[in-house]
Amino acid sequence: MTRRADFRLTLAGSDLAGDIFAAAAELVDITDKVRPRLVSLRLTSKRGGEADQLDLVLDDSDGMLAIPPSGAVIRLQLGIKGEGLVDKGAFKVDEPEWSIPSDQISVRARAADLTAGFRVRTERSWKGTTLGAIVRELAGANGLDPRIDPDLAGIPVPTLVQHNTSDMALLRRLGKDHDAVATVKDGKLLFSRIGKGTTASGKALPGLTLTRPDVSSCRVRFTARGADAGVEARWHDQDAGERKTVKAGGGAGKPKRLRKVYHSEAAAQQAAQAENGRTKRAGASASIELSDPRPDLYPERNVTLQGFKPGVDGSNWILSEVSHSLDKSGGLRTSLTLEAKG
């Protein structure tokens, strides 16, 4: 029996009725109006750094569709008929487009949790604090509920300056410095270790095992990046009046050296460990299309591959990106991007 896709779309601030996308005071279910016009629907969820993205393409061959207003909020539920729907979050329209001769309207919407203030450049500074305190302050400033990995929350931060950068850019920087994912989901600011296999609050994420029958296509790429040689970082010892070096990882070959000179040994060690983890993950990646759609999947889960090939089966993987695509025939496809776990 063929499993067919199902979805539900609701819209706040607009209504697909009459002159499509006219103002509406309440949340409106637009599923039945979208379904006969749907050309394609694609949802892309990434681990962090970029907002989840919803792309809709609608048929406007009768000319009755109005171009949707930027700022309208769409909530998507996605699933399989007879098996229930999975809430995939809310998305704010920010790139509507009309085109001919295709006579289509394309709607690009990004995760609605990212407020306008999250992107505004600002000035702040901290002294003698912790990573957790900084993330909590940034969350509060943007009306978000902080969820911080306990292993990260207590890391000391002697000084930090936010100079003409947005809160989003600062969080990305902090994530990079600590090999963490900083992302916003359903009104929560999540800050957790990459590949740890837990939520930011410490709850274990369910692992995922894929065998060859689960996969319709798979491509694995291996890249030689000298990951086994480790990473060096330098720091300035004020008491000794000299630069010193710390290292994360190690093995044959010349280690990668970070350009920045850090203010303390602890900061240098943290940066070296973060870069070493990123380098290891860059050593292999996998692109997979599943045989059966899985609308329940989301990034950052640990993945095990079984029955493929030595070197593929033996690697530990992290789910870094999930894409769900739906066409007008009702077919749903789920594609995955995996990274080797550092």
Stockholm file with secondary structure:
# STOCKHOLM 1.0

chainA/1-342         MTRRADFRLTLAGSDLAGDIFAAAAELVDITDKVRPRLVSLRLTSKRGGEADQLDLVLDDSDGMLAIPPSGAVIRLQLGIKGEGLVDKGAFKVDEPEWSIPSDQISVRARAADLTAGFRVRTERSWKGTTLGAIVRELAGANGLDPRIDPDLAGIPVPTLVQHNTSDMALLRRLGKDHDAVATVKDGKLLFSRIGKGTTASGKALPGLTLTRPDVSSCRVRFTARGADAGVEARWHDQDAGERKTVKAGGGAGKPKRLRKVYHSEAAAQQAAQAENGRTKRAGASASIELSDPRPDLYPERNVTLQGFKPGVDGSNWILSEVSHSLDKSGGLRTSLTLEAKG
#=GR chainA/1-342 SS CCCCEEEEEEEESCBSSSSTTBCCSSCEECHHHHGGGEEEEEEEEESSSSCCEEEEEEECTTSCCCCCCTTCEEEEEEEETTSCEEEEEEEEEEEEEEETTTTEEEEEEEETTSCGGGGSEEEEEEEEEEHHHHHHHHHHHTTCEEEECHHHHTCEEEEEEEEEEEHHHHHHHHHHHTTEEEEEETTEEEEEETTCSBCTTSCBCCCEEEEGGGEEEEEEEECCCCGGGCEEEEEEETTTTEEEEEEESCCSSCCEEEEEEESSHHHHHHHHHHHHHHHHHTTEEEEEEESSCCTTCCTTCEEEEESSCTTTTTSCEEEEEEEEEEETTSCEEEEEEEEECC
#=GC SS_cons         CCCCEEEEEEEESCBSSSSTTBCCSSCEECHHHHGGGEEEEEEEEESSSSCCEEEEEEECTTSCCCCCCTTCEEEEEEEETTSCEEEEEEEEEEEEEEETTTTEEEEEEEETTSCGGGGSEEEEEEEEEEHHHHHHHHHHHTTCEEEECHHHHTCEEEEEEEEEEEHHHHHHHHHHHTTEEEEEETTEEEEEETTCSBCTTSCBCCCEEEEGGGEEEEEEEECCCCGGGCEEEEEEETTTTEEEEEEESCCSSCCEEEEEEESSHHHHHHHHHHHHHHHHHTTEEEEEEESSCCTTCCTTCEEEEESSCTTTTTSCEEEEEEEEEEETTSCEEEEEEEEECC
//
